Amino acid sequence: MLITDTVHPPLASSIKEIQTRTLLVFHSGCAFEQRLYQEKMISNKKMEFGTIDGIIGCVQRV
């Protein structure tokens, strides 16, 4: 699952559109990260978390 903020423009057809964005993902080995490798897209801007609560807490707006 890929979640963006409400003002992010819609993604067209390629996952490569998010290549320059900072990605918040679960620890290495998650399905999304495997998909990135399949697409030969390695992001150097990512933050890894152990729980969904950690990810939500990082992006939650006040």
MOSUL-V758371 format. One record per residue. N is the residue number from 1. OMEGA is omega in whole degrees, -180 to 180 (999 if undefined). Layout:
N,OMEGA / N,OMEGA
This chain:
1,177 / 2,-179 / 3,176 / 4,177 / 5,-174 / 6,-180 / 7,179 / 8,178 / 9,179 / 10,176 / 11,-177 / 12,-173 / 13,-174 / 14,177 / 15,-179 / 16,178 / 17,-179 / 18,-173 / 19,-177 / 20,-180 / 21,172 / 22,-178 / 23,174 / 24,-173 / 25,171 / 26,-179 / 27,-178 / 28,178 / 29,179 / 30,-176 / 31,-179 / 32,179 / 33,176 / 34,178 / 35,178 / 36,179 / 37,178 / 38,179 / 39,-177 / 40,-180 / 41,-179 / 42,-180 / 43,176 / 44,179 / 45,178 / 46,177 / 47,-177 / 48,-179 / 49,179 / 50,-178 / 51,175 / 52,178 / 53,178 / 54,179 / 55,180 / 56,179 / 57,-179 / 58,-176 / 59,-177 / 60,178 / 61,179 / 62,999
